[in-house]
Structure formats: C-alpha cells, structure tokens
C-alpha cells in the first residue's frame, strides 16, 4: 500500500483486490457456486489471508489518520470486507459496477478507520 492519505491507502488495497479478481469472472462464479475445495487449497487461502491481514494491520498501525484502537480486528474487518465484496461483485461485473464498487468500498472503509460516526 502506498504512503499518503488514508483514502489513497485504502483505494490501493481495493484496487489490488479488484485486479486479482478481474481476470476470469466465470471462474469466480464457479468457485462461489460449485467448486470442491481441497485441504491444500484451504490451507493456501488461510496462509494468504493471514499474511494479508498482517500487512494491512502494519499499514493501519503506522497511519496517523487511523483512529481504531483494536487494530487486529480492524485489519480482519477491512480485508474480509474487501475480499468478500470484491469476489462477489467481480464474478458478475457490469461496466459501471466496478467503479462504483471501488468508490463505495473506499468511502466506507475510510470512514470506519477514521472513526467517523
């Protein structure tokens, strides 16, 4: 994630997730609906998820605009929210949906991390 404003950092996280889900919407739909999951795949997904949460937590801990006290849970929520929504919506992308997804996720997560009510 890039240095700068919190909004820019979150936008970088969201775009990264979107880029990783952009290549094959059909595969995403199959993974959601039908794919059997091997134990090796589950372990790989778990390792990747833990590494991603750790990376995001480090960024949150260093960013002066983050007002959350429980950074472990904040990182879990941010990564989970981005991954779940990106995976779901990129499985059936519509031209304007991708841009709207980015805009709304960035706004929602930035407000959360600022502690805005």
N, C-alpha and C positions, 0 to 999 in steps of 0.2 A: 504494500500500500504506500502511496506517495505521501510525502510530508505536505503540510499546508493546512487548509481549513478542514474541520471535521467533515463537512459536507463533501469535500473533494475526496477525502479518505474513504468515506462510505460509498461514494459513486464508483471509486476504483474497485472496491470489493464487489459491488453489484455487477459492474461490467465484466469483471473477471468470471463470476459465476455464469452470467449470460453467455459469454464467449464459450465457456466449456459445455454449455447445453445447446448451442446453436446448430451444430453440425448435422444432427440426424433426428429430427422431430419424431419420425416413425419409430426409431429405436427407443426414444423416451417413452412413447405411448406403450410399446411392448413391455418395457421394464415396469411401468406402472401397473399394467393390466394382467400380464401373463407370465413374466419371466420367473423360472425357478431360480432360487438363489442358493449357490453353493456356500459351504462353510468358508472356503478360501476367499470368495468374493465378500462375504460378510466381514471377515477379518480385515481385508484390504480397505473396505469402506470405513470400518471403525478406526483403523490407523490414520487414514486420510482425514477423517472428521476430527479426531483428537489433535492432529497436527495443525489443522486449520483453526480450530478453536484457540489453541495455544498462540498461534501467530496473531490472531485478531486480539486476543487478550493483551499481548505485548504492545500492540499499537494503541489500544484503549488506555493502557496504563501510562503511556508516555504523552498522550494528547491532553493539552491543558483545558480543552473545552468539554471533556467528558466529566460529567457530574455524578456518575453512578458509584455507589460505594461497593457493591458486590460485583467486581469485575469478572469473576469466574462465571457467574450466572449471566451477566450481560453479554459476554462473548458467546456463550452457548445459545442464548436467545437470538443474537444477531446472525450468527452462522446458520442456525436452524431455520430462521425466518427467510433468509436469503435463499438458501438451498431448496427448501420445500416449495416456496412460491415460484422460484425460477424454474425448477424442474417441471412443475405442474403446468405453468403457463407457456413455457417454451416447447412443450410437447404438442401444442396446437397453436403455433404462432399466427397472429394476424398482423398485417403491416404496422398498424398504429399501436398494437398491444405491447410490443417490445419496448417502445419508447415510453409509453405510459407506465409500464412495469418499473422501469428504471427510475423514472421521476417520482413515483409514489413510494417505492421502497426507500429511496434515498431520503425523502422528506420524513417518512415515518420513523426510520431508524435514527436519523439525526435529531429529531425532536426527543425521542426516547433517551438518547445518550446525553443530550443537553439537560435532561431533567425537566423539560417543558411539560406543563400540565395542560 
